[in-house]
Amino acid sequence: MDADTLSRENAHLKARLAEVEAALAEIKEANRRLEGILRASQRERFGKSSEKLSPDQFNLPLEDAELAQGVLEAAQEKAEAALARARGDEPRKPARNRGYLPPDLPRIERVIEPASTLCPCGCGEMARIGEDVSERLDVIPAQFQVLVTRRPRYACRRCSQAVVQAHAPEHVVPGGLPTERLIAWIIVSKFGDHLPFYRQAGIFERQGLHLDRGTLGNWVGRACFHLMPVIDHMKAHLRAADRIFVDETRAPVLDPGRKATKSGYFWAVVSDDRGHGGAGPPIVLFHYAPGRGREHPLKFLAGYRGRFLQCDAYQSYNALTEITRDEGPWQLVYCWTHVRRRFVKRVENEGSPIAEEMLRQIALLYQIETTVRGHAPANRLAARREHAFPIIAALKPWLETQLSRIPQKSLLAEDIRYTLAHWPGLIRFLDDGTLELDTNPVENQIRPIALTRKNALFAGNEIGAENWAMLASLVATCKLSGVNPVAYLADTLSAILDGHPRSRIEELMPWCYARTSSIAA
């Protein structure tokens, strides 16, 4: 090998070595970032209260960790490819979780041909013997279009009296810019995807559309007016439910007089019979109230004919058991998840063996529930009385015994007293197969509100909060019914504007839309 060749080979190896060293440095940096995120997440969970994140931020470190993991994997793949090239090997294809691409998505095909299909031996054109096919998910960014409506006029050429023209359709904004589908998209973006109007205005701006958030709010308010009959009918359905779930969460509202915010509350009422195979539709209704006192559930639950109220142990619900109704007083059904959370804290903070045993017993109850989820109430009740009742019967005296043995001022004693004080409501599920062990159906609906708290600073009055509650109810009920909320709201607004009769309002409910959509598909 001559000196020039040796020099070129040496330079090539140095370049490969530099490439590998750079890739390894990227791995180290990505790994350092990932470790820092994980340490922060551990501080959030196990650190002092002053170091912990708020519940609203809980998902942020998880997303950051996943993002950092992606950086780390990319760096590792780059290093492995550099090492393979340095050895003269073919780079290994990384394993991928391809996911599932629905067959109804449109496919845009491209064919990548070799630079030449002539045989290198000089035999001529090569024959095609197969192909490799890969599918990747692509996106077209939000693209707006202009719907042009023409209404031709017709006149008789023989006389000047007969002129016909189709009537102009009714719109949410008469003579305005938006279609009903655009307004539906704006509603779902704000009340389902947590995008406030000013951010949506920025999306419009990128497409050359200058729409301020006041205009968007006006359009949505007009739609809200037309959708009120739908909400009223949903309320009527919910009032007839035999068992409902209730929960509440804070909603800050602007108080312009004090140049500050005041605490309002969103209360969620849910009916969901799918756990016991019921035929009733799943419904979510939000209510806004300026406070959290007992008068608020008494007010918005007036007229409900149900027997059971599944809730947490917040004392305001106790007032519902004292009111006189034709159906009898409400029976409160308390939540085992709230009990479990208390003992989870004792295990995490103190390593309490009593708390660990309590968690094992609660886990047994949930294992029984898993086997009968979706079954008829009679089957659920029979399984509970056979398998859950012995656990419950032994659990109460065991708790009382443990309480007598531990310091009465300890947090564990407080948790045991909490459990025993609410025992009648906790074991009510043993008397009725339609009841659930917890309030998860309503908690799952309340949880997204935390994402929109920054959006919930309403402009000086509580009307905005009430409108928020109404539109969020429609979007959430669509999701429970497995319905695309944009399609539902667009079609429902069009039907109402086209004069859909009030006597057939049931046809416009989200759960009915789910059936008609599946039939049409």
PLY file of the C-alpha trace (Angstrom):
ply
format ascii 1.0
element vertex 521
property float x
property float y
property float z
element edge 520
property int vertex1
property int vertex2
end_header
0.00 0.00 0.00
1.55 3.32 -1.04
1.83 6.35 1.23
-1.07 8.27 -0.37
-3.47 5.35 0.00
-2.36 4.81 3.58
-2.86 8.50 4.34
-6.36 8.49 2.82
-7.31 5.34 4.77
-5.97 6.88 7.98
-7.97 10.07 7.40
-11.08 8.00 6.68
-10.67 6.04 9.94
-10.16 9.25 11.90
-13.36 10.68 10.41
-15.29 7.51 11.34
-13.83 7.64 14.85
-14.86 11.27 15.22
-18.36 10.37 14.04
-18.63 7.57 16.62
-17.26 9.78 19.41
-19.77 12.52 18.54
-22.63 10.01 18.58
-21.50 8.65 21.97
-21.33 12.20 23.33
-24.91 12.75 22.19
-25.95 9.57 24.00
-24.33 10.75 27.22
-26.03 14.14 27.02
-29.45 12.61 26.24
-29.03 10.15 29.11
-28.09 13.00 31.47
-31.24 14.89 30.56
-33.40 11.80 31.05
-31.88 11.12 34.47
-32.51 14.73 35.50
-36.19 14.46 34.51
-36.58 11.19 36.40
-34.98 12.71 39.52
-37.41 15.63 39.31
-40.29 13.20 38.98
-39.09 11.33 42.07
-38.93 14.58 44.02
-42.51 15.29 42.96
-43.63 11.96 44.32
-41.44 11.45 47.38
-39.97 14.88 48.16
-41.07 17.57 50.57
-44.42 19.20 49.91
-42.67 22.43 48.89
-40.86 20.54 46.12
-43.89 18.78 44.73
-45.61 19.76 41.52
-49.24 20.78 41.48
-51.70 18.15 40.21
-52.19 20.27 37.07
-48.53 19.73 36.18
-48.37 16.03 37.01
-48.33 14.89 33.38
-45.61 17.32 32.35
-42.60 15.37 33.72
-43.99 12.19 32.17
-44.18 13.83 28.75
-40.71 15.31 29.19
-39.34 11.88 30.10
-40.86 10.32 26.99
-39.44 13.15 24.86
-35.97 12.68 26.41
-36.27 8.93 25.85
-36.87 9.60 22.16
-33.74 11.78 22.00
-31.74 9.02 23.71
-32.99 6.32 21.32
-32.21 8.48 18.29
-28.68 9.10 19.58
-28.16 5.40 20.23
-29.36 4.47 16.73
-27.03 7.05 15.23
-24.06 5.67 17.22
-24.88 2.07 16.25
-25.10 3.04 12.58
-21.74 4.86 12.80
-20.09 1.82 14.43
-21.58 -0.49 11.78
-20.24 1.70 8.99
-16.83 1.80 10.68
-16.79 -2.02 10.69
-18.08 -2.18 7.14
-21.37 -3.83 8.21
-24.91 -3.05 7.10
-26.66 -0.84 9.73
-29.30 -2.78 11.70
-32.89 -1.68 11.22
-34.31 -0.61 14.62
-37.45 -2.31 15.90
-40.50 -0.09 15.72
-43.93 -0.12 17.32
-45.79 0.51 14.09
-49.12 1.06 15.75
-52.34 0.71 13.79
-53.23 2.80 10.75
-57.01 2.63 10.11
-57.87 1.31 6.64
-60.31 4.17 5.99
-57.54 6.79 6.07
-56.73 8.05 2.57
-53.54 6.59 1.08
-51.17 8.69 -1.04
-48.69 6.42 -2.79
-45.19 7.24 -4.00
-42.86 4.89 -5.85
-39.10 5.17 -5.37
-37.36 3.62 -8.38
-33.63 2.71 -8.48
-31.34 5.08 -10.33
-31.01 2.43 -13.07
-32.78 -0.86 -13.81
-30.14 -2.04 -16.28
-28.27 -5.18 -15.28
-24.67 -4.29 -14.27
-23.50 -7.39 -16.20
-24.76 -5.89 -19.46
-27.75 -8.27 -19.87
-30.20 -5.43 -20.41
-33.35 -4.35 -18.56
-34.06 -6.18 -15.27
-37.52 -7.62 -14.49
-39.55 -6.55 -11.45
-39.76 -9.46 -8.99
-41.48 -7.82 -6.00
-41.51 -4.78 -3.78
-41.17 -3.60 -0.21
-44.11 -1.57 1.10
-44.09 0.65 4.17
-46.81 2.87 5.60
-46.14 6.03 7.63
-48.58 8.42 9.21
-48.59 11.87 7.59
-50.60 15.01 8.35
-52.08 17.92 6.44
-52.06 20.92 8.81
-55.40 22.56 9.59
-56.54 23.76 6.20
-59.45 26.12 5.83
-61.61 26.42 2.75
-64.31 28.75 1.50
-67.78 27.28 0.96
-69.39 29.18 -1.93
-73.18 28.88 -2.04
-75.00 29.92 -5.20
-78.80 30.31 -5.39
-79.80 30.72 -9.03
-82.94 32.71 -9.83
-85.28 31.54 -12.55
-87.85 33.60 -14.45
-90.38 32.86 -17.16
-89.37 34.31 -20.52
-93.04 34.64 -21.61
-94.22 36.72 -18.66
-92.48 38.93 -16.15
-94.32 37.74 -13.05
-92.94 34.25 -12.24
-89.53 34.26 -10.54
-88.31 31.39 -8.35
-85.26 30.98 -6.15
-84.38 28.58 -3.34
-84.63 30.03 0.15
-81.35 30.95 1.78
-80.53 28.39 4.50
-80.49 29.50 8.12
-77.10 29.88 9.74
-75.81 30.28 13.28
-74.34 33.63 12.23
-76.77 35.10 9.64
-74.78 36.72 6.85
-71.55 35.90 8.67
-68.39 34.04 7.73
-68.50 30.72 9.60
-70.16 27.49 8.60
-71.72 25.32 11.29
-68.85 22.85 10.96
-66.29 25.59 11.61
-68.15 26.69 14.73
-68.31 23.07 15.89
-64.55 22.79 15.39
-63.98 25.95 17.46
-66.23 24.61 20.25
-64.44 21.26 20.45
-61.01 22.92 20.26
-61.83 25.01 23.33
-64.04 22.75 25.43
-62.62 19.38 24.38
-58.99 20.07 23.44
-58.42 22.95 25.91
-57.36 25.55 23.30
-58.52 29.01 24.42
-59.82 31.40 21.80
-56.63 33.48 21.62
-54.61 30.39 20.66
-57.17 29.44 18.05
-56.95 32.99 16.70
-53.21 32.37 16.25
-53.97 29.21 14.24
-56.28 31.24 11.98
-53.61 33.94 11.66
-51.13 31.42 10.25
-53.61 30.78 7.43
-53.99 34.50 6.71
-57.35 34.79 8.50
-57.57 37.73 10.90
-60.16 36.72 13.51
-59.92 37.99 17.07
-61.01 35.95 20.07
-64.02 38.20 20.64
-65.39 37.18 17.24
-64.82 33.50 17.98
-66.56 33.88 21.33
-69.54 35.56 19.68
-69.91 32.72 17.18
-69.76 30.10 19.92
-72.27 32.02 22.05
-74.75 32.01 19.17
-74.31 28.26 18.79
-74.82 27.87 22.53
-78.21 29.55 22.22
-79.37 27.13 19.51
-78.12 24.06 21.44
-80.05 24.83 24.65
-82.97 22.49 23.77
-80.50 19.61 23.47
-79.05 20.34 26.91
-82.53 20.65 28.42
-83.45 17.22 27.07
-80.22 15.73 28.40
-81.14 17.13 31.82
-84.54 15.46 31.59
-82.85 12.11 30.86
-80.46 12.56 33.76
-83.24 13.46 36.20
-84.88 10.10 35.48
-81.72 8.07 36.22
-81.98 5.80 39.25
-78.31 6.24 40.17
-76.00 9.20 39.44
-72.40 10.16 40.19
-71.51 13.64 41.47
-68.19 15.42 42.01
-66.91 18.99 42.01
-63.72 20.93 41.30
-62.57 24.51 41.66
-62.99 26.99 38.77
-61.40 30.46 39.22
-63.59 33.28 37.87
-62.48 36.85 37.27
-63.76 39.37 39.79
-63.12 42.73 38.03
-64.18 44.86 40.97
-61.27 43.48 43.02
-58.93 42.99 40.04
-58.52 39.38 41.18
-60.19 36.01 40.88
-62.80 34.36 43.02
-63.33 30.65 43.44
-66.30 29.17 41.67
-66.92 25.46 41.27
-67.84 23.12 38.48
-70.05 20.26 39.59
-70.32 17.22 37.34
-73.32 14.89 37.30
-72.88 11.62 35.41
-75.16 8.73 34.54
-73.33 5.71 33.16
-75.00 2.29 33.30
-72.49 0.41 31.17
-70.90 -1.15 34.26
-74.01 -3.27 34.83
-75.07 -3.63 31.19
-77.85 -1.04 31.50
-79.64 0.39 28.50
-79.59 3.99 29.74
-77.43 6.40 27.71
-74.17 7.71 29.22
-74.58 11.41 30.04
-72.34 14.08 31.56
-73.73 17.41 32.74
-71.60 20.17 34.24
-73.05 22.87 36.48
-71.38 26.07 37.55
-71.91 27.36 41.09
-70.25 30.33 42.83
-69.46 28.19 45.87
-69.18 24.71 47.30
-71.84 24.87 50.01
-74.74 22.49 50.52
-77.21 24.83 48.85
-75.66 24.28 45.42
-76.20 20.50 45.04
-79.64 20.98 46.59
-80.41 23.48 43.84
-79.13 21.71 40.72
-80.31 18.26 41.86
-83.84 19.49 42.51
-86.26 17.45 40.42
-84.01 14.39 40.18
-85.88 11.16 40.83
-82.93 8.87 41.52
-82.39 6.87 44.71
-78.61 6.56 44.85
-75.98 9.29 44.78
-72.43 7.98 44.27
-70.05 10.61 45.65
-67.09 11.27 47.88
-67.58 11.97 51.58
-67.80 15.75 51.22
-70.19 16.93 53.91
-72.37 19.07 51.60
-73.85 15.88 50.16
-75.19 14.92 53.59
-77.89 17.59 53.21
-79.38 15.56 50.35
-80.24 12.73 52.74
-82.41 15.09 54.79
-84.71 16.48 52.10
-88.22 15.07 51.66
-88.98 13.69 48.20
-91.64 11.43 46.72
-88.86 8.97 45.90
-87.53 9.12 49.46
-84.27 10.69 50.63
-81.09 10.17 48.67
-78.92 7.23 49.70
-75.23 8.11 49.56
-72.85 5.53 48.10
-69.27 6.33 49.06
-66.10 5.72 47.08
-63.56 2.99 47.83
-60.97 4.78 45.67
-60.94 7.67 48.15
-60.37 5.19 50.98
-57.60 3.46 49.06
-55.78 6.75 48.40
-55.53 7.40 52.13
-53.89 4.06 52.84
-51.61 4.35 49.81
-50.19 7.51 51.41
-49.60 5.67 54.69
-47.67 2.96 52.85
-45.60 5.45 50.85
-44.86 7.79 53.76
-44.66 5.40 56.70
-44.39 1.87 55.31
-47.33 0.86 57.52
-48.02 -2.93 57.46
-51.61 -2.23 58.56
-52.09 0.02 55.54
-50.52 -2.62 53.27
-52.98 -5.23 54.50
-55.88 -2.81 54.00
-54.76 -2.25 50.40
-54.63 -6.01 49.82
-58.23 -6.37 51.01
-59.41 -3.51 48.79
-57.58 -5.09 45.85
-59.55 -8.30 46.43
-62.80 -6.33 46.19
-61.72 -4.83 42.88
-60.69 -8.24 41.54
-64.22 -9.45 42.18
-65.63 -6.39 40.41
-63.46 -7.02 37.37
-65.04 -10.45 36.87
-68.60 -9.06 36.79
-68.12 -5.73 34.99
-70.78 -5.33 32.33
-72.91 -8.19 33.71
-76.57 -7.89 34.69
-77.26 -6.40 38.17
-78.58 -9.71 39.53
-75.38 -11.53 38.54
-73.21 -8.79 39.99
-75.14 -8.84 43.25
-74.93 -12.63 43.56
-71.15 -12.57 43.00
-70.69 -9.78 45.53
-72.68 -11.57 48.21
-70.74 -14.78 47.64
-67.22 -13.37 47.39
-67.14 -9.72 48.58
-69.44 -10.03 51.58
-67.06 -12.31 53.59
-64.22 -9.82 53.00
-66.35 -6.90 54.14
-67.69 -8.83 57.14
-64.16 -9.52 58.39
-62.72 -6.12 57.47
-64.70 -3.90 59.85
-63.83 -5.74 63.11
-60.24 -5.99 61.94
-60.10 -2.20 61.43
-61.65 -1.61 64.85
-59.04 -3.88 66.43
-56.17 -2.12 64.69
-57.54 1.26 65.71
-57.45 0.23 69.39
-53.76 -0.70 69.10
-52.25 2.39 67.44
-51.77 5.99 68.66
-55.10 7.76 68.35
-53.53 10.96 67.03
-51.65 9.24 64.22
-52.59 9.78 60.57
-53.27 6.04 60.23
-55.82 6.24 63.05
-57.43 9.19 61.29
-57.70 7.20 58.07
-59.24 4.21 59.86
-61.77 6.45 61.63
-62.65 8.03 58.26
-63.30 4.57 56.81
-65.43 3.37 59.74
-67.40 6.64 59.86
-68.50 6.14 56.24
-68.96 2.38 56.46
-72.73 2.26 55.64
-72.14 4.16 52.38
-69.05 2.13 51.52
-70.84 -1.24 51.76
-74.06 -0.17 50.04
-72.84 -1.84 46.84
-73.60 -5.18 48.52
-77.34 -4.37 48.40
-77.73 -3.33 44.74
-76.04 -4.69 41.63
-76.31 -1.38 39.77
-73.96 0.40 42.17
-70.20 0.78 41.68
-67.34 0.60 44.18
-66.06 4.06 43.31
-66.84 7.38 41.64
-64.39 6.90 38.77
-67.04 7.58 36.08
-67.43 11.16 37.32
-63.79 11.67 38.35
-62.73 10.83 34.80
-64.96 13.66 33.57
-63.84 16.17 36.21
-60.13 15.55 35.66
-59.81 17.36 32.27
-61.13 20.56 33.87
-57.72 20.98 35.49
-56.32 21.40 31.98
-58.64 24.30 31.26
-58.39 26.22 34.53
-56.29 28.89 32.85
-59.05 29.17 30.24
-61.72 29.42 32.93
-60.99 33.00 33.98
-64.32 34.24 32.69
-64.82 37.86 31.71
-66.25 39.53 34.77
-69.45 37.53 35.20
-70.59 33.97 35.66
-72.52 33.68 32.39
-69.34 32.55 30.67
-68.89 29.79 33.23
-72.46 28.59 32.69
-71.98 28.52 28.92
-68.70 26.66 29.42
-70.55 24.06 31.50
-73.17 23.58 28.81
-70.80 23.14 25.87
-68.37 20.99 27.86
-71.33 18.74 28.73
-72.09 18.15 25.05
-68.47 17.44 24.13
-67.96 15.08 27.10
-71.21 13.20 26.40
-70.14 12.75 22.76
-66.88 11.21 23.94
-68.74 8.83 26.29
-70.94 7.76 23.37
-67.98 7.22 21.04
-69.11 10.05 18.76
-66.94 12.54 16.89
-68.03 15.76 18.66
-67.21 18.01 15.68
-69.40 15.97 13.32
-72.17 15.73 15.93
-72.28 19.45 16.73
-72.14 20.44 13.06
-74.98 18.11 12.07
-77.06 18.97 15.13
-76.74 22.72 14.58
-77.73 22.27 10.93
-80.73 20.15 11.90
-81.94 22.70 14.46
-81.53 25.57 12.00
-83.42 23.55 9.37
-86.40 23.40 11.72
-86.06 20.02 13.42
-89.25 19.69 15.51
-88.98 19.89 19.31
-91.24 16.85 19.56
-88.42 14.76 18.06
-85.54 16.25 20.05
-84.54 12.75 21.21
-83.22 12.12 17.70
-80.61 14.85 18.24
-79.05 13.29 21.33
-75.40 12.16 21.07
-76.26 8.52 21.83
-78.82 8.49 18.99
-76.27 10.09 16.68
-73.90 7.23 17.52
-76.48 4.70 16.29
-77.35 6.57 13.09
-73.65 7.15 12.31
-72.83 3.46 12.66
-75.81 2.52 10.47
-74.76 5.04 7.81
-71.20 3.76 7.89
0 1
1 2
2 3
3 4
4 5
5 6
6 7
7 8
8 9
9 10
10 11
11 12
12 13
13 14
14 15
15 16
16 17
17 18
18 19
19 20
20 21
21 22
22 23
23 24
24 25
25 26
26 27
27 28
28 29
29 30
30 31
31 32
32 33
33 34
34 35
35 36
36 37
37 38
38 39
39 40
40 41
41 42
42 43
43 44
44 45
45 46
46 47
47 48
48 49
49 50
50 51
51 52
52 53
53 54
54 55
55 56
56 57
57 58
58 59
59 60
60 61
61 62
62 63
63 64
64 65
65 66
66 67
67 68
68 69
69 70
70 71
71 72
72 73
73 74
74 75
75 76
76 77
77 78
78 79
79 80
80 81
81 82
82 83
83 84
84 85
85 86
86 87
87 88
88 89
89 90
90 91
91 92
92 93
93 94
94 95
95 96
96 97
97 98
98 99
99 100
100 101
101 102
102 103
103 104
104 105
105 106
106 107
107 108
108 109
109 110
110 111
111 112
112 113
113 114
114 115
115 116
116 117
117 118
118 119
119 120
120 121
121 122
122 123
123 124
124 125
125 126
126 127
127 128
128 129
129 130
130 131
131 132
132 133
133 134
134 135
135 136
136 137
137 138
138 139
139 140
140 141
141 142
142 143
143 144
144 145
145 146
146 147
147 148
148 149
149 150
150 151
151 152
152 153
153 154
154 155
155 156
156 157
157 158
158 159
159 160
160 161
161 162
162 163
163 164
164 165
165 166
166 167
167 168
168 169
169 170
170 171
171 172
172 173
173 174
174 175
175 176
176 177
177 178
178 179
179 180
180 181
181 182
182 183
183 184
184 185
185 186
186 187
187 188
188 189
189 190
190 191
191 192
192 193
193 194
194 195
195 196
196 197
197 198
198 199
199 200
200 201
201 202
202 203
203 204
204 205
205 206
206 207
207 208
208 209
209 210
210 211
211 212
212 213
213 214
214 215
215 216
216 217
217 218
218 219
219 220
220 221
221 222
222 223
223 224
224 225
225 226
226 227
227 228
228 229
229 230
230 231
231 232
232 233
233 234
234 235
235 236
236 237
237 238
238 239
239 240
240 241
241 242
242 243
243 244
244 245
245 246
246 247
247 248
248 249
249 250
250 251
251 252
252 253
253 254
254 255
255 256
256 257
257 258
258 259
259 260
260 261
261 262
262 263
263 264
264 265
265 266
266 267
267 268
268 269
269 270
270 271
271 272
272 273
273 274
274 275
275 276
276 277
277 278
278 279
279 280
280 281
281 282
282 283
283 284
284 285
285 286
286 287
287 288
288 289
289 290
290 291
291 292
292 293
293 294
294 295
295 296
296 297
297 298
298 299
299 300
300 301
301 302
302 303
303 304
304 305
305 306
306 307
307 308
308 309
309 310
310 311
311 312
312 313
313 314
314 315
315 316
316 317
317 318
318 319
319 320
320 321
321 322
322 323
323 324
324 325
325 326
326 327
327 328
328 329
329 330
330 331
331 332
332 333
333 334
334 335
335 336
336 337
337 338
338 339
339 340
340 341
341 342
342 343
343 344
344 345
345 346
346 347
347 348
348 349
349 350
350 351
351 352
352 353
353 354
354 355
355 356
356 357
357 358
358 359
359 360
360 361
361 362
362 363
363 364
364 365
365 366
366 367
367 368
368 369
369 370
370 371
371 372
372 373
373 374
374 375
375 376
376 377
377 378
378 379
379 380
380 381
381 382
382 383
383 384
384 385
385 386
386 387
387 388
388 389
389 390
390 391
391 392
392 393
393 394
394 395
395 396
396 397
397 398
398 399
399 400
400 401
401 402
402 403
403 404
404 405
405 406
406 407
407 408
408 409
409 410
410 411
411 412
412 413
413 414
414 415
415 416
416 417
417 418
418 419
419 420
420 421
421 422
422 423
423 424
424 425
425 426
426 427
427 428
428 429
429 430
430 431
431 432
432 433
433 434
434 435
435 436
436 437
437 438
438 439
439 440
440 441
441 442
442 443
443 444
444 445
445 446
446 447
447 448
448 449
449 450
450 451
451 452
452 453
453 454
454 455
455 456
456 457
457 458
458 459
459 460
460 461
461 462
462 463
463 464
464 465
465 466
466 467
467 468
468 469
469 470
470 471
471 472
472 473
473 474
474 475
475 476
476 477
477 478
478 479
479 480
480 481
481 482
482 483
483 484
484 485
485 486
486 487
487 488
488 489
489 490
490 491
491 492
492 493
493 494
494 495
495 496
496 497
497 498
498 499
499 500
500 501
501 502
502 503
503 504
504 505
505 506
506 507
507 508
508 509
509 510
510 511
511 512
512 513
513 514
514 515
515 516
516 517
517 518
518 519
519 520
